[in-house]
Amino acid sequence: MSGILVVYELAGDDARSVLRVHAVPAAPGTTSVPGPRTFCGRDTFAMEAAPAEPHADPGAPWYAPEHAGRICPACDDAVGNG
């Protein structure tokens, strides 16, 4: 599933905890830079790119397993539910 990146919507606290995990298409002409909007339409400006691409392995979901409870349902639907 190339061209799809993962970004984190973070809490404003000191711990910078993950509130929601979103999928985003790569910016035009790149494979590793998130585009300006997530699949659900949120602005990615204040979001943080995930450190790895969990979807790179065949059969793996697009998000990291430890964030399964925080995935954006609209992004999950757009990506095809992993």
Stockholm file with secondary structure:
# STOCKHOLM 1.0

chainA/1-82         MSGILVVYELAGDDARSVLRVHAVPAAPGTTSVPGPRTFCGRDTFAMEAAPAEPHADPGAPWYAPEHAGRICPACDDAVGNG
#=GR chainA/1-82 SS CTTEEEEEEECSSTTCCEEEEEEEEBCTTCSSSBCSBCTTSCBCTTCEECSSCGGGSTTCCSSCGGGGGGBCHHHHHHHTCC
#=GC SS_cons        CTTEEEEEEECSSTTCCEEEEEEEEBCTTCSSSBCSBCTTSCBCTTCEECSSCGGGSTTCCSSCGGGGGGBCHHHHHHHTCC
//
